[in-house]
Amino acid sequence: MAYLRSEKEKLEIDYPLETVWAAIPEAVKTLEWNIEEKNDDDHRAKIKTKGGFMSYSSTIYVNVEAANEKTTHMTVTAETPVTTITSVADFGRTRDRIELFIEVLSKQIEKKLPKTT
């Protein structure tokens, strides 16, 4: 029997919406994942991760909204199909993939910022 294991993370990022949105494809590319759907008008993306040994790939949904000119709200939701066989081996992997995405995204945002000396 299969079911979906779901995790969700809400973030407030101290960078403008355009900076965060532009960094998402770079983060996905760095992780060697795939963007399955991307809506530039609504700032929503559907991302597919790689699977692993004894685990299925996850689907990550990213929603980005401007809180103001300098702050962005981002919601990251991940779903991973699991079975009774893979549920133990896959425990925590969905959360790990969200955290990995956020970490790589933050590095990509830093790269996009102008250098100050």
MODELLER restraints for C-alpha pairs under 7 A, 6 or more apart:
rsr = mdl.restraints
at = mdl.atoms
rsr.add(forms.Gaussian(group=physical.xy_distance, feature=features.Distance(at['CA:1:A'], at['CA:83:A']), mean=5.63, stdev=0.5))
rsr.add(forms.Gaussian(group=physical.xy_distance, feature=features.Distance(at['CA:1:A'], at['CA:84:A']), mean=6.39, stdev=0.5))
rsr.add(forms.Gaussian(group=physical.xy_distance, feature=features.Distance(at['CA:2:A'], at['CA:81:A']), mean=6.52, stdev=0.5))
rsr.add(forms.Gaussian(group=physical.xy_distance, feature=features.Distance(at['CA:2:A'], at['CA:82:A']), mean=5.46, stdev=0.5))
rsr.add(forms.Gaussian(group=physical.xy_distance, feature=features.Distance(at['CA:2:A'], at['CA:83:A']), mean=4.30, stdev=0.5))
rsr.add(forms.Gaussian(group=physical.xy_distance, feature=features.Distance(at['CA:2:A'], at['CA:84:A']), mean=6.97, stdev=0.5))
rsr.add(forms.Gaussian(group=physical.xy_distance, feature=features.Distance(at['CA:3:A'], at['CA:81:A']), mean=5.57, stdev=0.5))
rsr.add(forms.Gaussian(group=physical.xy_distance, feature=features.Distance(at['CA:3:A'], at['CA:82:A']), mean=5.59, stdev=0.5))
rsr.add(forms.Gaussian(group=physical.xy_distance, feature=features.Distance(at['CA:3:A'], at['CA:83:A']), mean=6.45, stdev=0.5))
rsr.add(forms.Gaussian(group=physical.xy_distance, feature=features.Distance(at['CA:4:A'], at['CA:79:A']), mean=5.97, stdev=0.5))
rsr.add(forms.Gaussian(group=physical.xy_distance, feature=features.Distance(at['CA:4:A'], at['CA:80:A']), mean=5.39, stdev=0.5))
rsr.add(forms.Gaussian(group=physical.xy_distance, feature=features.Distance(at['CA:4:A'], at['CA:81:A']), mean=4.39, stdev=0.5))
rsr.add(forms.Gaussian(group=physical.xy_distance, feature=features.Distance(at['CA:4:A'], at['CA:82:A']), mean=6.06, stdev=0.5))
rsr.add(forms.Gaussian(group=physical.xy_distance, feature=features.Distance(at['CA:5:A'], at['CA:79:A']), mean=5.53, stdev=0.5))
rsr.add(forms.Gaussian(group=physical.xy_distance, feature=features.Distance(at['CA:5:A'], at['CA:80:A']), mean=5.17, stdev=0.5))
rsr.add(forms.Gaussian(group=physical.xy_distance, feature=features.Distance(at['CA:5:A'], at['CA:81:A']), mean=6.17, stdev=0.5))
rsr.add(forms.Gaussian(group=physical.xy_distance, feature=features.Distance(at['CA:5:A'], at['CA:82:A']), mean=6.75, stdev=0.5))
rsr.add(forms.Gaussian(group=physical.xy_distance, feature=features.Distance(at['CA:6:A'], at['CA:78:A']), mean=5.60, stdev=0.5))
rsr.add(forms.Gaussian(group=physical.xy_distance, feature=features.Distance(at['CA:6:A'], at['CA:79:A']), mean=4.44, stdev=0.5))
rsr.add(forms.Gaussian(group=physical.xy_distance, feature=features.Distance(at['CA:6:A'], at['CA:80:A']), mean=6.52, stdev=0.5))
rsr.add(forms.Gaussian(group=physical.xy_distance, feature=features.Distance(at['CA:7:A'], at['CA:77:A']), mean=5.75, stdev=0.5))
rsr.add(forms.Gaussian(group=physical.xy_distance, feature=features.Distance(at['CA:7:A'], at['CA:78:A']), mean=5.35, stdev=0.5))
rsr.add(forms.Gaussian(group=physical.xy_distance, feature=features.Distance(at['CA:7:A'], at['CA:79:A']), mean=6.67, stdev=0.5))
rsr.add(forms.Gaussian(group=physical.xy_distance, feature=features.Distance(at['CA:7:A'], at['CA:94:A']), mean=6.60, stdev=0.5))
rsr.add(forms.Gaussian(group=physical.xy_distance, feature=features.Distance(at['CA:7:A'], at['CA:95:A']), mean=6.14, stdev=0.5))
rsr.add(forms.Gaussian(group=physical.xy_distance, feature=features.Distance(at['CA:8:A'], at['CA:76:A']), mean=5.73, stdev=0.5))
rsr.add(forms.Gaussian(group=physical.xy_distance, feature=features.Distance(at['CA:8:A'], at['CA:77:A']), mean=4.33, stdev=0.5))
rsr.add(forms.Gaussian(group=physical.xy_distance, feature=features.Distance(at['CA:8:A'], at['CA:78:A']), mean=6.41, stdev=0.5))
rsr.add(forms.Gaussian(group=physical.xy_distance, feature=features.Distance(at['CA:9:A'], at['CA:75:A']), mean=5.79, stdev=0.5))
rsr.add(forms.Gaussian(group=physical.xy_distance, feature=features.Distance(at['CA:9:A'], at['CA:76:A']), mean=5.20, stdev=0.5))
rsr.add(forms.Gaussian(group=physical.xy_distance, feature=features.Distance(at['CA:9:A'], at['CA:77:A']), mean=6.40, stdev=0.5))
rsr.add(forms.Gaussian(group=physical.xy_distance, feature=features.Distance(at['CA:10:A'], at['CA:74:A']), mean=5.87, stdev=0.5))
rsr.add(forms.Gaussian(group=physical.xy_distance, feature=features.Distance(at['CA:10:A'], at['CA:75:A']), mean=4.51, stdev=0.5))
rsr.add(forms.Gaussian(group=physical.xy_distance, feature=features.Distance(at['CA:10:A'], at['CA:76:A']), mean=6.43, stdev=0.5))
rsr.add(forms.Gaussian(group=physical.xy_distance, feature=features.Distance(at['CA:11:A'], at['CA:73:A']), mean=5.74, stdev=0.5))
rsr.add(forms.Gaussian(group=physical.xy_distance, feature=features.Distance(at['CA:11:A'], at['CA:74:A']), mean=5.15, stdev=0.5))
rsr.add(forms.Gaussian(group=physical.xy_distance, feature=features.Distance(at['CA:11:A'], at['CA:75:A']), mean=6.31, stdev=0.5))
rsr.add(forms.Gaussian(group=physical.xy_distance, feature=features.Distance(at['CA:12:A'], at['CA:71:A']), mean=6.91, stdev=0.5))
rsr.add(forms.Gaussian(group=physical.xy_distance, feature=features.Distance(at['CA:12:A'], at['CA:72:A']), mean=5.77, stdev=0.5))
rsr.add(forms.Gaussian(group=physical.xy_distance, feature=features.Distance(at['CA:12:A'], at['CA:73:A']), mean=4.62, stdev=0.5))
rsr.add(forms.Gaussian(group=physical.xy_distance, feature=features.Distance(at['CA:12:A'], at['CA:74:A']), mean=6.37, stdev=0.5))
rsr.add(forms.Gaussian(group=physical.xy_distance, feature=features.Distance(at['CA:13:A'], at['CA:71:A']), mean=5.68, stdev=0.5))
rsr.add(forms.Gaussian(group=physical.xy_distance, feature=features.Distance(at['CA:13:A'], at['CA:72:A']), mean=5.09, stdev=0.5))
rsr.add(forms.Gaussian(group=physical.xy_distance, feature=features.Distance(at['CA:13:A'], at['CA:73:A']), mean=6.23, stdev=0.5))
rsr.add(forms.Gaussian(group=physical.xy_distance, feature=features.Distance(at['CA:14:A'], at['CA:70:A']), mean=6.09, stdev=0.5))
rsr.add(forms.Gaussian(group=physical.xy_distance, feature=features.Distance(at['CA:14:A'], at['CA:71:A']), mean=4.60, stdev=0.5))
rsr.add(forms.Gaussian(group=physical.xy_distance, feature=features.Distance(at['CA:14:A'], at['CA:72:A']), mean=6.46, stdev=0.5))
rsr.add(forms.Gaussian(group=physical.xy_distance, feature=features.Distance(at['CA:15:A'], at['CA:70:A']), mean=5.15, stdev=0.5))
rsr.add(forms.Gaussian(group=physical.xy_distance, feature=features.Distance(at['CA:15:A'], at['CA:71:A']), mean=5.10, stdev=0.5))
rsr.add(forms.Gaussian(group=physical.xy_distance, feature=features.Distance(at['CA:15:A'], at['CA:72:A']), mean=6.22, stdev=0.5))
rsr.add(forms.Gaussian(group=physical.xy_distance, feature=features.Distance(at['CA:16:A'], at['CA:69:A']), mean=5.83, stdev=0.5))
rsr.add(forms.Gaussian(group=physical.xy_distance, feature=features.Distance(at['CA:16:A'], at['CA:70:A']), mean=4.48, stdev=0.5))
rsr.add(forms.Gaussian(group=physical.xy_distance, feature=features.Distance(at['CA:16:A'], at['CA:71:A']), mean=5.35, stdev=0.5))
rsr.add(forms.Gaussian(group=physical.xy_distance, feature=features.Distance(at['CA:16:A'], at['CA:72:A']), mean=5.90, stdev=0.5))
rsr.add(forms.Gaussian(group=physical.xy_distance, feature=features.Distance(at['CA:17:A'], at['CA:65:A']), mean=6.69, stdev=0.5))
rsr.add(forms.Gaussian(group=physical.xy_distance, feature=features.Distance(at['CA:17:A'], at['CA:66:A']), mean=5.41, stdev=0.5))
rsr.add(forms.Gaussian(group=physical.xy_distance, feature=features.Distance(at['CA:17:A'], at['CA:72:A']), mean=5.35, stdev=0.5))
rsr.add(forms.Gaussian(group=physical.xy_distance, feature=features.Distance(at['CA:19:A'], at['CA:109:A']), mean=6.66, stdev=0.5))
rsr.add(forms.Gaussian(group=physical.xy_distance, feature=features.Distance(at['CA:20:A'], at['CA:109:A']), mean=6.39, stdev=0.5))
rsr.add(forms.Gaussian(group=physical.xy_distance, feature=features.Distance(at['CA:23:A'], at['CA:105:A']), mean=6.36, stdev=0.5))
rsr.add(forms.Gaussian(group=physical.xy_distance, feature=features.Distance(at['CA:23:A'], at['CA:108:A']), mean=5.54, stdev=0.5))
rsr.add(forms.Gaussian(group=physical.xy_distance, feature=features.Distance(at['CA:23:A'], at['CA:109:A']), mean=5.63, stdev=0.5))
rsr.add(forms.Gaussian(group=physical.xy_distance, feature=features.Distance(at['CA:24:A'], at['CA:105:A']), mean=6.25, stdev=0.5))
rsr.add(forms.Gaussian(group=physical.xy_distance, feature=features.Distance(at['CA:26:A'], at['CA:108:A']), mean=6.67, stdev=0.5))
rsr.add(forms.Gaussian(group=physical.xy_distance, feature=features.Distance(at['CA:27:A'], at['CA:104:A']), mean=5.60, stdev=0.5))
rsr.add(forms.Gaussian(group=physical.xy_distance, feature=features.Distance(at['CA:27:A'], at['CA:105:A']), mean=5.09, stdev=0.5))
rsr.add(forms.Gaussian(group=physical.xy_distance, feature=features.Distance(at['CA:27:A'], at['CA:108:A']), mean=6.22, stdev=0.5))
rsr.add(forms.Gaussian(group=physical.xy_distance, feature=features.Distance(at['CA:28:A'], at['CA:34:A']), mean=6.47, stdev=0.5))
rsr.add(forms.Gaussian(group=physical.xy_distance, feature=features.Distance(at['CA:33:A'], at['CA:48:A']), mean=5.93, stdev=0.5))
rsr.add(forms.Gaussian(group=physical.xy_distance, feature=features.Distance(at['CA:33:A'], at['CA:49:A']), mean=4.85, stdev=0.5))
rsr.add(forms.Gaussian(group=physical.xy_distance, feature=features.Distance(at['CA:33:A'], at['CA:50:A']), mean=6.13, stdev=0.5))
rsr.add(forms.Gaussian(group=physical.xy_distance, feature=features.Distance(at['CA:34:A'], at['CA:47:A']), mean=5.64, stdev=0.5))
rsr.add(forms.Gaussian(group=physical.xy_distance, feature=features.Distance(at['CA:34:A'], at['CA:48:A']), mean=5.23, stdev=0.5))
rsr.add(forms.Gaussian(group=physical.xy_distance, feature=features.Distance(at['CA:34:A'], at['CA:49:A']), mean=6.66, stdev=0.5))
rsr.add(forms.Gaussian(group=physical.xy_distance, feature=features.Distance(at['CA:35:A'], at['CA:46:A']), mean=5.95, stdev=0.5))
rsr.add(forms.Gaussian(group=physical.xy_distance, feature=features.Distance(at['CA:35:A'], at['CA:47:A']), mean=4.44, stdev=0.5))
rsr.add(forms.Gaussian(group=physical.xy_distance, feature=features.Distance(at['CA:35:A'], at['CA:48:A']), mean=6.33, stdev=0.5))
rsr.add(forms.Gaussian(group=physical.xy_distance, feature=features.Distance(at['CA:36:A'], at['CA:46:A']), mean=5.50, stdev=0.5))
rsr.add(forms.Gaussian(group=physical.xy_distance, feature=features.Distance(at['CA:36:A'], at['CA:47:A']), mean=5.57, stdev=0.5))
rsr.add(forms.Gaussian(group=physical.xy_distance, feature=features.Distance(at['CA:36:A'], at['CA:48:A']), mean=6.62, stdev=0.5))
rsr.add(forms.Gaussian(group=physical.xy_distance, feature=features.Distance(at['CA:37:A'], at['CA:45:A']), mean=5.49, stdev=0.5))
rsr.add(forms.Gaussian(group=physical.xy_distance, feature=features.Distance(at['CA:37:A'], at['CA:46:A']), mean=4.96, stdev=0.5))
rsr.add(forms.Gaussian(group=physical.xy_distance, feature=features.Distance(at['CA:38:A'], at['CA:44:A']), mean=5.92, stdev=0.5))
rsr.add(forms.Gaussian(group=physical.xy_distance, feature=features.Distance(at['CA:38:A'], at['CA:45:A']), mean=4.35, stdev=0.5))
rsr.add(forms.Gaussian(group=physical.xy_distance, feature=features.Distance(at['CA:38:A'], at['CA:46:A']), mean=6.43, stdev=0.5))
rsr.add(forms.Gaussian(group=physical.xy_distance, feature=features.Distance(at['CA:39:A'], at['CA:45:A']), mean=6.26, stdev=0.5))
rsr.add(forms.Gaussian(group=physical.xy_distance, feature=features.Distance(at['CA:43:A'], at['CA:63:A']), mean=6.03, stdev=0.5))
rsr.add(forms.Gaussian(group=physical.xy_distance, feature=features.Distance(at['CA:43:A'], at['CA:64:A']), mean=5.40, stdev=0.5))
rsr.add(forms.Gaussian(group=physical.xy_distance, feature=features.Distance(at['CA:44:A'], at['CA:62:A']), mean=5.55, stdev=0.5))
rsr.add(forms.Gaussian(group=physical.xy_distance, feature=features.Distance(at['CA:44:A'], at['CA:63:A']), mean=4.59, stdev=0.5))
rsr.add(forms.Gaussian(group=physical.xy_distance, feature=features.Distance(at['CA:44:A'], at['CA:64:A']), mean=6.43, stdev=0.5))
rsr.add(forms.Gaussian(group=physical.xy_distance, feature=features.Distance(at['CA:45:A'], at['CA:61:A']), mean=5.79, stdev=0.5))
rsr.add(forms.Gaussian(group=physical.xy_distance, feature=features.Distance(at['CA:45:A'], at['CA:62:A']), mean=5.14, stdev=0.5))
rsr.add(forms.Gaussian(group=physical.xy_distance, feature=features.Distance(at['CA:45:A'], at['CA:63:A']), mean=6.72, stdev=0.5))
rsr.add(forms.Gaussian(group=physical.xy_distance, feature=features.Distance(at['CA:46:A'], at['CA:59:A']), mean=6.85, stdev=0.5))
rsr.add(forms.Gaussian(group=physical.xy_distance, feature=features.Distance(at['CA:46:A'], at['CA:60:A']), mean=5.74, stdev=0.5))
rsr.add(forms.Gaussian(group=physical.xy_distance, feature=features.Distance(at['CA:46:A'], at['CA:61:A']), mean=4.68, stdev=0.5))
rsr.add(forms.Gaussian(group=physical.xy_distance, feature=features.Distance(at['CA:46:A'], at['CA:62:A']), mean=6.47, stdev=0.5))
rsr.add(forms.Gaussian(group=physical.xy_distance, feature=features.Distance(at['CA:47:A'], at['CA:59:A']), mean=5.68, stdev=0.5))
rsr.add(forms.Gaussian(group=physical.xy_distance, feature=features.Distance(at['CA:47:A'], at['CA:60:A']), mean=4.94, stdev=0.5))
rsr.add(forms.Gaussian(group=physical.xy_distance, feature=features.Distance(at['CA:47:A'], at['CA:61:A']), mean=6.32, stdev=0.5))
rsr.add(forms.Gaussian(group=physical.xy_distance, feature=features.Distance(at['CA:48:A'], at['CA:57:A']), mean=6.76, stdev=0.5))
rsr.add(forms.Gaussian(group=physical.xy_distance, feature=features.Distance(at['CA:48:A'], at['CA:58:A']), mean=5.92, stdev=0.5))
rsr.add(forms.Gaussian(group=physical.xy_distance, feature=features.Distance(at['CA:48:A'], at['CA:59:A']), mean=4.73, stdev=0.5))
rsr.add(forms.Gaussian(group=physical.xy_distance, feature=features.Distance(at['CA:48:A'], at['CA:60:A']), mean=6.28, stdev=0.5))
rsr.add(forms.Gaussian(group=physical.xy_distance, feature=features.Distance(at['CA:49:A'], at['CA:57:A']), mean=5.22, stdev=0.5))
rsr.add(forms.Gaussian(group=physical.xy_distance, feature=features.Distance(at['CA:49:A'], at['CA:58:A']), mean=5.29, stdev=0.5))
rsr.add(forms.Gaussian(group=physical.xy_distance, feature=features.Distance(at['CA:49:A'], at['CA:59:A']), mean=6.43, stdev=0.5))
rsr.add(forms.Gaussian(group=physical.xy_distance, feature=features.Distance(at['CA:50:A'], at['CA:57:A']), mean=4.98, stdev=0.5))
rsr.add(forms.Gaussian(group=physical.xy_distance, feature=features.Distance(at['CA:51:A'], at['CA:57:A']), mean=3.85, stdev=0.5))
rsr.add(forms.Gaussian(group=physical.xy_distance, feature=features.Distance(at['CA:54:A'], at['CA:86:A']), mean=5.84, stdev=0.5))
rsr.add(forms.Gaussian(group=physical.xy_distance, feature=features.Distance(at['CA:54:A'], at['CA:89:A']), mean=6.47, stdev=0.5))
rsr.add(forms.Gaussian(group=physical.xy_distance, feature=features.Distance(at['CA:55:A'], at['CA:86:A']), mean=6.13, stdev=0.5))
rsr.add(forms.Gaussian(group=physical.xy_distance, feature=features.Distance(at['CA:55:A'], at['CA:90:A']), mean=5.68, stdev=0.5))
rsr.add(forms.Gaussian(group=physical.xy_distance, feature=features.Distance(at['CA:56:A'], at['CA:80:A']), mean=6.63, stdev=0.5))
rsr.add(forms.Gaussian(group=physical.xy_distance, feature=features.Distance(at['CA:56:A'], at['CA:81:A']), mean=6.35, stdev=0.5))
rsr.add(forms.Gaussian(group=physical.xy_distance, feature=features.Distance(at['CA:57:A'], at['CA:80:A']), mean=6.43, stdev=0.5))
rsr.add(forms.Gaussian(group=physical.xy_distance, feature=features.Distance(at['CA:58:A'], at['CA:78:A']), mean=6.40, stdev=0.5))
rsr.add(forms.Gaussian(group=physical.xy_distance, feature=features.Distance(at['CA:58:A'], at['CA:79:A']), mean=5.50, stdev=0.5))
rsr.add(forms.Gaussian(group=physical.xy_distance, feature=features.Distance(at['CA:58:A'], at['CA:80:A']), mean=4.43, stdev=0.5))
rsr.add(forms.Gaussian(group=physical.xy_distance, feature=features.Distance(at['CA:58:A'], at['CA:94:A']), mean=6.85, stdev=0.5))
rsr.add(forms.Gaussian(group=physical.xy_distance, feature=features.Distance(at['CA:59:A'], at['CA:78:A']), mean=5.56, stdev=0.5))
rsr.add(forms.Gaussian(group=physical.xy_distance, feature=features.Distance(at['CA:59:A'], at['CA:79:A']), mean=5.32, stdev=0.5))
rsr.add(forms.Gaussian(group=physical.xy_distance, feature=features.Distance(at['CA:59:A'], at['CA:80:A']), mean=6.50, stdev=0.5))
rsr.add(forms.Gaussian(group=physical.xy_distance, feature=features.Distance(at['CA:60:A'], at['CA:76:A']), mean=6.76, stdev=0.5))
rsr.add(forms.Gaussian(group=physical.xy_distance, feature=features.Distance(at['CA:60:A'], at['CA:77:A']), mean=5.60, stdev=0.5))
rsr.add(forms.Gaussian(group=physical.xy_distance, feature=features.Distance(at['CA:60:A'], at['CA:78:A']), mean=4.27, stdev=0.5))
rsr.add(forms.Gaussian(group=physical.xy_distance, feature=features.Distance(at['CA:60:A'], at['CA:79:A']), mean=6.52, stdev=0.5))
rsr.add(forms.Gaussian(group=physical.xy_distance, feature=features.Distance(at['CA:61:A'], at['CA:76:A']), mean=5.72, stdev=0.5))
rsr.add(forms.Gaussian(group=physical.xy_distance, feature=features.Distance(at['CA:61:A'], at['CA:77:A']), mean=5.11, stdev=0.5))
rsr.add(forms.Gaussian(group=physical.xy_distance, feature=features.Distance(at['CA:61:A'], at['CA:78:A']), mean=6.24, stdev=0.5))
rsr.add(forms.Gaussian(group=physical.xy_distance, feature=features.Distance(at['CA:62:A'], at['CA:75:A']), mean=5.79, stdev=0.5))
rsr.add(forms.Gaussian(group=physical.xy_distance, feature=features.Distance(at['CA:62:A'], at['CA:76:A']), mean=4.71, stdev=0.5))
rsr.add(forms.Gaussian(group=physical.xy_distance, feature=features.Distance(at['CA:62:A'], at['CA:77:A']), mean=6.60, stdev=0.5))
rsr.add(forms.Gaussian(group=physical.xy_distance, feature=features.Distance(at['CA:63:A'], at['CA:74:A']), mean=5.62, stdev=0.5))
rsr.add(forms.Gaussian(group=physical.xy_distance, feature=features.Distance(at['CA:63:A'], at['CA:75:A']), mean=5.18, stdev=0.5))
rsr.add(forms.Gaussian(group=physical.xy_distance, feature=features.Distance(at['CA:63:A'], at['CA:76:A']), mean=6.63, stdev=0.5))
rsr.add(forms.Gaussian(group=physical.xy_distance, feature=features.Distance(at['CA:64:A'], at['CA:72:A']), mean=6.86, stdev=0.5))
rsr.add(forms.Gaussian(group=physical.xy_distance, feature=features.Distance(at['CA:64:A'], at['CA:73:A']), mean=5.82, stdev=0.5))
rsr.add(forms.Gaussian(group=physical.xy_distance, feature=features.Distance(at['CA:64:A'], at['CA:74:A']), mean=4.45, stdev=0.5))
rsr.add(forms.Gaussian(group=physical.xy_distance, feature=features.Distance(at['CA:64:A'], at['CA:75:A']), mean=6.57, stdev=0.5))
rsr.add(forms.Gaussian(group=physical.xy_distance, feature=features.Distance(at['CA:65:A'], at['CA:72:A']), mean=5.72, stdev=0.5))
rsr.add(forms.Gaussian(group=physical.xy_distance, feature=features.Distance(at['CA:65:A'], at['CA:73:A']), mean=5.18, stdev=0.5))
rsr.add(forms.Gaussian(group=physical.xy_distance, feature=features.Distance(at['CA:65:A'], at['CA:74:A']), mean=6.36, stdev=0.5))
rsr.add(forms.Gaussian(group=physical.xy_distance, feature=features.Distance(at['CA:66:A'], at['CA:72:A']), mean=4.51, stdev=0.5))
rsr.add(forms.Gaussian(group=physical.xy_distance, feature=features.Distance(at['CA:66:A'], at['CA:73:A']), mean=6.10, stdev=0.5))
rsr.add(forms.Gaussian(group=physical.xy_distance, feature=features.Distance(at['CA:67:A'], at['CA:73:A']), mean=6.05, stdev=0.5))
rsr.add(forms.Gaussian(group=physical.xy_distance, feature=features.Distance(at['CA:78:A'], at['CA:94:A']), mean=6.35, stdev=0.5))
rsr.add(forms.Gaussian(group=physical.xy_distance, feature=features.Distance(at['CA:78:A'], at['CA:98:A']), mean=6.84, stdev=0.5))
rsr.add(forms.Gaussian(group=physical.xy_distance, feature=features.Distance(at['CA:79:A'], at['CA:94:A']), mean=6.85, stdev=0.5))
rsr.add(forms.Gaussian(group=physical.xy_distance, feature=features.Distance(at['CA:80:A'], at['CA:94:A']), mean=6.29, stdev=0.5))
